[in-house]
Amino acid sequence: MQIEFTAFGFKYGILTEADIVFDVRCLENPFYISALRDKTGEDKEVRDYIMSFPETDEVLKRIRDYLEYTIPLYEKKGKERLVVAFGCTGGQHRSVTCAYVLREYFAAQYPHIRMAMRDMDRNQKDIAGK
C-alpha cells in the first residue's frame, strides 16, 4: 500500500482526496513569529519551534498511535493508497511539520511512503502579496 502524508491549508479548502484528515490548528503557530513567518515546516527552525511544545509531542503521539492501529486495517481491506492529510491555516508551518515528522516515523515500516504539500506555493504568494 502506498501512504501519502499531505499538508494543506484549511483557508484554501479541505483536501477532498484525503482518507483521513487531522486538524493541527490547535498547535502553536510560527506565523506569529516574524523570523519564522516566511519559512516553512521544511525548515529546521520551524520544526524545532513547533516541536518545542509538549502539546505537539502529545498530539503527534496520539496520531501515531491511531495510524499504527488503522494502517494495517486498511491494508487488510486491500486498500492500495492511503492519503493522510494534516491541515493548518495556510498549509505552510504546522501541517508540513506534522506530515514531515510522521512520514519520517512511518518510513521505517512502510517502503511506499511519500509526502506532498498542496498549498505551500500558494501560501508563499499570499504572504508576499502577489
C-alpha positions in Angstrom: 0.0 0.0 0.0 1.2 3.5 -0.8 0.8 6.0 2.0 0.9 9.7 1.3 1.1 12.3 4.1 -0.2 15.6 2.7 -0.1 19.1 4.3 -2.8 21.6 3.3 -4.3 24.9 4.4 -7.9 25.0 5.6 -8.2 28.5 4.2 -7.9 27.0 0.7 -10.5 24.3 1.4 -10.3 20.8 2.8 -8.2 18.1 0.9 -11.1 16.2 -0.7 -9.0 13.2 -1.8 -7.9 12.5 1.8 -8.9 9.3 3.5 -8.0 10.7 7.0 -7.8 14.3 8.0 -6.1 15.7 11.1 -6.7 19.3 12.1 -3.5 20.6 13.7 -4.5 24.3 14.1 -4.5 23.6 17.9 -0.7 23.7 17.8 1.4 26.8 18.3 1.6 28.8 15.1 5.0 30.0 13.9 3.3 32.5 11.6 3.2 35.0 14.5 7.0 34.8 15.0 8.4 37.3 12.5 11.6 35.3 12.0 9.6 32.2 11.1 6.7 33.7 9.2 8.3 33.3 5.7 9.8 29.9 6.4 8.0 26.6 6.2 7.8 23.3 8.0 10.6 22.1 5.8 12.9 24.5 7.7 14.5 23.1 10.8 13.9 26.3 12.7 10.1 26.0 12.2 10.1 22.3 13.1 12.2 23.0 16.2 9.8 25.7 17.3 6.6 23.6 16.7 8.2 20.6 18.3 9.4 22.6 21.4 5.9 22.5 22.9 4.8 19.4 24.9 1.4 19.6 23.3 2.9 18.9 19.9 4.6 15.8 21.1 1.3 14.6 22.7 -0.8 15.3 19.6 1.7 13.5 17.3 1.9 10.6 19.7 -1.9 10.2 19.6 -2.0 10.5 15.8 0.9 8.0 15.5 -0.9 5.5 17.8 -4.1 5.9 15.7 -2.3 5.3 12.5 -0.3 2.4 13.8 -3.6 0.7 14.6 -5.5 1.7 11.5 -3.0 1.4 8.7 -2.9 -2.4 9.0 -6.7 -2.4 8.9 -6.7 -0.5 5.6 -4.0 -2.9 4.2 -6.2 -5.9 5.3 -9.1 -4.5 3.3 -6.9 -4.3 0.3 -6.6 -0.5 0.0 -3.8 0.4 -2.4 -3.4 4.1 -1.5 -4.0 5.8 1.8 -3.9 9.6 1.9 -3.4 11.0 5.4 -3.9 14.8 5.5 -2.7 17.4 8.0 -4.4 20.8 7.9 -3.5 24.1 9.5 -4.5 27.6 8.5 -2.3 28.1 5.4 -0.6 24.8 4.9 2.9 26.1 5.4 4.1 25.5 9.0 2.2 23.2 11.4 0.7 20.8 8.8 4.0 20.5 7.0 5.9 19.8 10.2 3.4 17.1 11.3 3.4 15.5 7.9 7.2 15.6 7.8 7.7 14.1 11.3 5.2 11.3 10.8 6.5 10.5 7.4 9.9 10.1 8.9 8.5 7.8 11.7 6.5 5.6 9.4 9.1 5.4 6.6 10.9 2.7 8.5 7.8 0.5 8.5 6.4 1.3 5.1 8.6 1.4 2.0 6.0 3.1 -0.2 5.5 6.4 1.6 5.6 9.9 0.3 4.8 13.5 1.3 3.0 16.3 -0.5 2.3 19.9 0.3 -0.8 21.1 -1.5 -0.8 24.8 -0.6 2.8 25.8 0.2 3.4 27.7 -3.0 0.0 29.3 -2.9 0.6 30.5 0.7 4.0 31.9 -0.1 2.4 34.1 -2.8 -0.2 35.3 -0.3 2.5 36.2 2.2 4.5 38.1 -0.4 1.3 39.9 -1.5 1.4 38.6 -5.1 
